[in-house]
Amino acid sequence: MSVSELKLEIINKVTSISDEQILEDIIRLINQESILAQTYKLTQEERNAVQKGLQDVADGNLHSSESAKNMLEEWLKK
């Protein structure tokens, strides 16, 4: 089924619905999808941080989960 055929089928089904709660649920779902479809644009600072993280991985600068947990606990004590 093509996209236009699916849209037409959805329109036909929605126009037959009289339950307000179901219609509200449908609009909430549609609105949620449009929010998720938006692309997040990284700032230059965020791009730099990602690049630094990738370089750290490439250089072998890694910590185990346990080590990272211990470092975080120490940092939170300060």
N, CA, C and O atoms as a GROMACS GRO file, in nm:
protein
  312
    1MET      N    1   0.085  -0.118   0.000
    1MET     CA    2   0.000   0.000   0.000
    1MET      C    3   0.090   0.124   0.000
    1MET      O    4   0.186   0.131   0.076
    2SER      N    5   0.058   0.220  -0.084
    2SER     CA    6   0.139   0.342  -0.093
    2SER      C    7   0.110   0.436   0.024
    2SER      O    8   0.012   0.419   0.097
    3VAL      N    9   0.196   0.534   0.040
    3VAL     CA   10   0.179   0.633   0.147
    3VAL      C   11   0.047   0.707   0.128
    3VAL      O   12  -0.026   0.727   0.225
    4SER      N   13   0.017   0.747   0.007
    4SER     CA   14  -0.107   0.822  -0.016
    4SER      C   15  -0.229   0.734   0.010
    4SER      O   16  -0.331   0.783   0.060
    5GLU      N   17  -0.221   0.606  -0.021
    5GLU     CA   18  -0.332   0.515   0.009
    5GLU      C   19  -0.349   0.496   0.159
    5GLU      O   20  -0.462   0.492   0.209
    6LEU      N   21  -0.238   0.486   0.230
    6LEU     CA   22  -0.245   0.475   0.376
    6LEU      C   23  -0.306   0.599   0.439
    6LEU      O   24  -0.390   0.589   0.529
    7LYS      N   25  -0.265   0.716   0.391
    7LYS     CA   26  -0.320   0.840   0.443
    7LYS      C   27  -0.470   0.847   0.421
    7LYS      O   28  -0.545   0.887   0.510
    8LEU      N   29  -0.515   0.810   0.302
    8LEU     CA   30  -0.656   0.812   0.270
    8LEU      C   31  -0.734   0.716   0.360
    8LEU      O   32  -0.843   0.748   0.407
    9GLU      N   33  -0.678   0.598   0.382
    9GLU     CA   34  -0.743   0.500   0.471
    9GLU      C   35  -0.753   0.554   0.612
    9GLU      O   36  -0.856   0.538   0.678
   10ILE      N   37  -0.647   0.618   0.659
   10ILE     CA   38  -0.649   0.676   0.794
   10ILE      C   39  -0.754   0.785   0.803
   10ILE      O   40  -0.831   0.790   0.899
   11ILE      N   41  -0.759   0.872   0.704
   11ILE     CA   42  -0.859   0.980   0.702
   11ILE      C   43  -0.999   0.922   0.708
   11ILE      O   44  -1.083   0.968   0.785
   12ASN      N   45  -1.024   0.821   0.626
   12ASN     CA   46  -1.157   0.760   0.623
   12ASN      C   47  -1.194   0.698   0.758
   12ASN      O   48  -1.307   0.712   0.804
   13LYS      N   49  -1.100   0.632   0.820
   13LYS     CA   50  -1.128   0.570   0.950
   13LYS      C   51  -1.147   0.675   1.059
   13LYS      O   52  -1.237   0.663   1.143
   14VAL      N   53  -1.064   0.778   1.059
   14VAL     CA   54  -1.073   0.881   1.162
   14VAL      C   55  -1.205   0.956   1.152
   14VAL      O   56  -1.264   0.990   1.254
   15THR      N   57  -1.252   0.983   1.031
   15THR     CA   58  -1.377   1.057   1.017
   15THR      C   59  -1.497   0.978   1.069
   15THR      O   60  -1.602   1.036   1.097
   16SER      N   61  -1.481   0.847   1.082
   16SER     CA   62  -1.593   0.767   1.134
   16SER      C   63  -1.590   0.753   1.286
   16SER      O   64  -1.685   0.700   1.344
   17ILE      N   65  -1.485   0.799   1.351
   17ILE     CA   66  -1.472   0.788   1.497
   17ILE      C   67  -1.548   0.901   1.563
   17ILE      O   68  -1.533   1.018   1.526
   18SER      N   69  -1.631   0.865   1.662
   18SER     CA   70  -1.705   0.968   1.735
   18SER      C   71  -1.660   0.978   1.881
   18SER      O   72  -1.700   1.071   1.952
   19ASP      N   73  -1.580   0.884   1.926
   19ASP     CA   74  -1.532   0.883   2.064
   19ASP      C   75  -1.424   0.991   2.080
   19ASP      O   76  -1.317   0.984   2.020
   20GLU      N   77  -1.455   1.092   2.163
   20GLU     CA   78  -1.364   1.205   2.180
   20GLU      C   79  -1.228   1.163   2.237
   20GLU      O   80  -1.125   1.217   2.197
   21GLN      N   81  -1.228   1.068   2.329
   21GLN     CA   82  -1.103   1.023   2.390
   21GLN      C   83  -1.011   0.958   2.287
   21GLN      O   84  -0.890   0.981   2.287
   22ILE      N   85  -1.068   0.878   2.200
   22ILE     CA   86  -0.988   0.814   2.095
   22ILE      C   87  -0.930   0.921   2.002
   22ILE      O   88  -0.814   0.912   1.963
   23LEU      N   89  -1.010   1.020   1.966
   23LEU     CA   90  -0.962   1.127   1.879
   23LEU      C   91  -0.850   1.207   1.947
   23LEU      O   92  -0.753   1.245   1.881
   24GLU      N   93  -0.863   1.232   2.077
   24GLU     CA   94  -0.758   1.302   2.150
   24GLU      C   95  -0.630   1.218   2.154
   24GLU      O   96  -0.520   1.271   2.142
   25ASP      N   97  -0.645   1.087   2.171
   25ASP     CA   98  -0.529   0.998   2.171
   25ASP      C   99  -0.460   0.999   2.035
   25ASP      O  100  -0.337   0.999   2.027
   26ILE      N  101  -0.538   1.001   1.929
   26ILE     CA  102  -0.482   1.003   1.794
   26ILE      C  103  -0.403   1.133   1.773
   26ILE      O  104  -0.291   1.129   1.723
   27ILE      N  105  -0.460   1.246   1.809
   27ILE     CA  106  -0.392   1.374   1.788
   27ILE      C  107  -0.266   1.382   1.873
   27ILE      O  108  -0.165   1.438   1.830
   28ARG      N  109  -0.270   1.327   1.995
   28ARG     CA  110  -0.153   1.325   2.083
   28ARG      C  111  -0.042   1.239   2.019
   28ARG      O  112   0.076   1.276   2.023
   29LEU      N  113  -0.079   1.126   1.961
   29LEU     CA  114   0.017   1.039   1.894
   29LEU      C  115   0.078   1.109   1.773
   29LEU      O  116   0.199   1.101   1.751
   30ILE      N  117  -0.004   1.176   1.695
   30ILE     CA  118   0.046   1.249   1.577
   30ILE      C  119   0.140   1.361   1.620
   30ILE      O  120   0.244   1.380   1.558
   31ASN      N  121   0.103   1.434   1.723
   31ASN     CA  122   0.189   1.543   1.771
   31ASN      C  123   0.322   1.489   1.824
   31ASN      O  124   0.427   1.550   1.803
   32GLN      N  125   0.318   1.376   1.893
   32GLN     CA  126   0.440   1.316   1.946
   32GLN      C  127   0.532   1.274   1.833
   32GLN      O  128   0.654   1.292   1.843
   33GLU      N  129   0.478   1.219   1.727
   33GLU     CA  130   0.558   1.177   1.613
   33GLU      C  131   0.627   1.296   1.548
   33GLU      O  132   0.743   1.286   1.507
   34SER      N  133   0.558   1.408   1.539
   34SER     CA  134   0.619   1.525   1.476
   34SER      C  135   0.732   1.582   1.562
   34SER      O  136   0.829   1.635   1.509
   35ILE      N  137   0.720   1.570   1.693
   35ILE     CA  138   0.827   1.614   1.783
   35ILE      C  139   0.949   1.524   1.764
   35ILE      O  140   1.062   1.573   1.757
   36LEU      N  141   0.926   1.393   1.757
   36LEU     CA  142   1.036   1.298   1.741
   36LEU      C  143   1.104   1.312   1.605
   36LEU      O  144   1.222   1.281   1.591
   37ALA      N  145   1.030   1.358   1.505
   37ALA     CA  146   1.085   1.369   1.370
   37ALA      C  147   1.180   1.488   1.356
   37ALA      O  148   1.256   1.495   1.260
   38GLN      N  149   1.175   1.582   1.450
   38GLN     CA  150   1.263   1.698   1.442
   38GLN      C  151   1.407   1.656   1.468
   38GLN      O  152   1.433   1.576   1.558
   39THR      N  153   1.498   1.707   1.391
   39THR     CA  154   1.639   1.675   1.404
   39THR      C  155   1.703   1.771   1.503
   39THR      O  156   1.689   1.892   1.492
   40TYR      N  157   1.775   1.714   1.598
   40TYR     CA  158   1.848   1.796   1.694
   40TYR      C  159   1.979   1.839   1.631
   40TYR      O  160   2.054   1.755   1.580
   41LYS      N  161   2.007   1.967   1.634
   41LYS     CA  162   2.130   2.021   1.578
   41LYS      C  163   2.231   2.042   1.691
   41LYS      O  164   2.205   2.114   1.786
   42LEU      N  165   2.346   1.977   1.678
   42LEU     CA  166   2.451   1.993   1.778
   42LEU      C  167   2.517   2.130   1.764
   42LEU      O  168   2.538   2.180   1.654
   43THR      N  169   2.550   2.189   1.878
   43THR     CA  170   2.629   2.311   1.876
   43THR      C  171   2.774   2.274   1.845
   43THR      O  172   2.810   2.157   1.849
   44GLN      N  173   2.854   2.372   1.814
   44GLN     CA  174   2.996   2.346   1.786
   44GLN      C  175   3.063   2.286   1.910
   44GLN      O  176   3.146   2.196   1.898
   45GLU      N  177   3.028   2.336   2.026
   45GLU     CA  178   3.084   2.283   2.151
   45GLU      C  179   3.048   2.136   2.168
   45GLU      O  180   3.132   2.055   2.209
   46GLU      N  181   2.923   2.100   2.138
   46GLU     CA  182   2.881   1.960   2.148
   46GLU      C  183   2.953   1.873   2.046
   46GLU      O  184   2.995   1.762   2.076
   47ARG      N  185   2.968   1.925   1.925
   47ARG     CA  186   3.043   1.851   1.821
   47ARG      C  187   3.187   1.826   1.865
   47ARG      O  188   3.241   1.717   1.846
   48ASN      N  189   3.247   1.929   1.923
   48ASN     CA  190   3.385   1.915   1.973
   48ASN      C  191   3.395   1.810   2.083
   48ASN      O  192   3.489   1.730   2.086
   49ALA      N  193   3.297   1.810   2.174
   49ALA     CA  194   3.296   1.712   2.284
   49ALA      C  195   3.281   1.570   2.229
   49ALA      O  196   3.347   1.478   2.277
   50VAL      N  197   3.194   1.552   2.131
   50VAL     CA  198   3.177   1.420   2.069
   50VAL      C  199   3.306   1.378   2.001
   50VAL      O  200   3.350   1.264   2.015
   51GLN      N  201   3.367   1.469   1.928
   51GLN     CA  202   3.492   1.437   1.859
   51GLN      C  203   3.601   1.399   1.958
   51GLN      O  204   3.678   1.306   1.934
   52LYS      N  205   3.608   1.472   2.070
   52LYS     CA  206   3.707   1.440   2.174
   52LYS      C  207   3.681   1.302   2.230
   52LYS      O  208   3.774   1.226   2.253
   53GLY      N  209   3.554   1.269   2.254
   53GLY     CA  210   3.519   1.136   2.306
   53GLY      C  211   3.557   1.026   2.208
   53GLY      O  212   3.608   0.922   2.249
   54LEU      N  213   3.533   1.048   2.080
   54LEU     CA  214   3.570   0.950   1.979
   54LEU      C  215   3.721   0.933   1.973
   54LEU      O  216   3.771   0.822   1.955
   55GLN      N  217   3.793   1.044   1.987
   55GLN     CA  218   3.939   1.036   1.987
   55GLN      C  219   3.989   0.961   2.109
   55GLN      O  220   4.083   0.882   2.100
   56ASP      N  221   3.928   0.985   2.226
   56ASP     CA  222   3.964   0.912   2.348
   56ASP      C  223   3.946   0.762   2.327
   56ASP      O  224   4.032   0.683   2.368
   57VAL      N  225   3.837   0.722   2.266
   57VAL     CA  226   3.813   0.580   2.239
   57VAL      C  227   3.922   0.526   2.147
   57VAL      O  228   3.979   0.420   2.172
   58ALA      N  229   3.950   0.600   2.040
   58ALA     CA  230   4.052   0.557   1.945
   58ALA      C  231   4.189   0.544   2.012
   58ALA      O  232   4.268   0.457   1.975
   59ASP      N  233   4.217   0.632   2.109
   59ASP     CA  234   4.346   0.630   2.179
   59ASP      C  235   4.348   0.530   2.295
   59ASP      O  236   4.452   0.514   2.359
   60GLY      N  237   4.236   0.465   2.321
   60GLY     CA  238   4.231   0.367   2.430
   60GLY      C  239   4.211   0.427   2.567
   60GLY      O  240   4.230   0.359   2.668
   61ASN      N  241   4.173   0.554   2.573
   61ASN     CA  242   4.147   0.621   2.701
   61ASN      C  243   4.007   0.587   2.748
   61ASN      O  244   3.913   0.665   2.733
   62LEU      N  245   3.994   0.468   2.806
   62LEU     CA  246   3.863   0.417   2.846
   62LEU      C  247   3.864   0.379   2.993
   62LEU      O  248   3.970   0.356   3.052
   63HIS      N  249   3.745   0.373   3.052
   63HIS     CA  250   3.728   0.326   3.190
   63HIS      C  251   3.617   0.223   3.190
   63HIS      O  252   3.521   0.233   3.114
   64SER      N  253   3.630   0.123   3.275
   64SER     CA  254   3.523   0.025   3.291
   64SER      C  255   3.405   0.092   3.360
   64SER      O  256   3.419   0.200   3.419
   65SER      N  257   3.292   0.029   3.354
   65SER     CA  258   3.174   0.083   3.422
   65SER      C  259   3.199   0.096   3.571
   65SER      O  260   3.160   0.195   3.633
   66GLU      N  261   3.264  -0.005   3.628
   66GLU     CA  262   3.293  -0.003   3.771
   66GLU      C  263   3.387   0.112   3.806
   66GLU      O  264   3.366   0.182   3.904
   67SER      N  265   3.490   0.131   3.724
   67SER     CA  266   3.585   0.240   3.746
   67SER      C  267   3.515   0.376   3.735
   67SER      O  268   3.537   0.464   3.817
   68ALA      N  269   3.430   0.391   3.635
   68ALA     CA  270   3.357   0.517   3.617
   68ALA      C  271   3.263   0.542   3.735
   68ALA      O  272   3.249   0.655   3.780
   69LYS      N  273   3.200   0.435   3.783
   69LYS     CA  274   3.110   0.448   3.900
   69LYS      C  275   3.190   0.496   4.021
   69LYS      O  276   3.145   0.584   4.094
   70ASN      N  277   3.307   0.438   4.043
   70ASN     CA  278   3.391   0.478   4.156
   70ASN      C  279   3.436   0.623   4.142
   70ASN      O  280   3.435   0.698   4.239
   71MET      N  281   3.475   0.662   4.021
   71MET     CA  282   3.517   0.801   3.998
   71MET      C  283   3.403   0.898   4.027
   71MET      O  284   3.424   1.004   4.086
   72LEU      N  285   3.282   0.862   3.984
   72LEU     CA  286   3.165   0.947   4.006
   72LEU      C  287   3.135   0.958   4.155
   72LEU      O  288   3.105   1.067   4.204
   73GLU      N  289   3.142   0.847   4.227
   73GLU     CA  290   3.118   0.850   4.371
   73GLU      C  291   3.219   0.940   4.443
   73GLU      O  292   3.182   1.016   4.532
   74GLU      N  293   3.345   0.932   4.404
   74GLU     CA  294   3.448   1.018   4.462
   74GLU      C  295   3.421   1.165   4.430
   74GLU      O  296   3.435   1.251   4.517
   75TRP      N  297   3.383   1.191   4.307
   75TRP     CA  298   3.356   1.328   4.265
   75TRP      C  299   3.238   1.387   4.342
   75TRP      O  300   3.239   1.504   4.380
   76LEU      N  301   3.134   1.304   4.366
   76LEU     CA  302   3.014   1.352   4.437
   76LEU      C  303   3.042   1.379   4.585
   76LEU      O  304   2.969   1.457   4.647
   77LYS      N  305   3.145   1.316   4.643
   77LYS     CA  306   3.180   1.340   4.782
   77LYS      C  307   3.240   1.477   4.804
   77LYS      O  308   3.236   1.529   4.916
   78LYS      N  309   3.294   1.536   4.700
   78LYS     CA  310   3.362   1.666   4.712
   78LYS      C  311   3.265   1.778   4.730
   78LYS      O  312   3.305   1.894   4.742
   0.00000   0.00000   0.00000
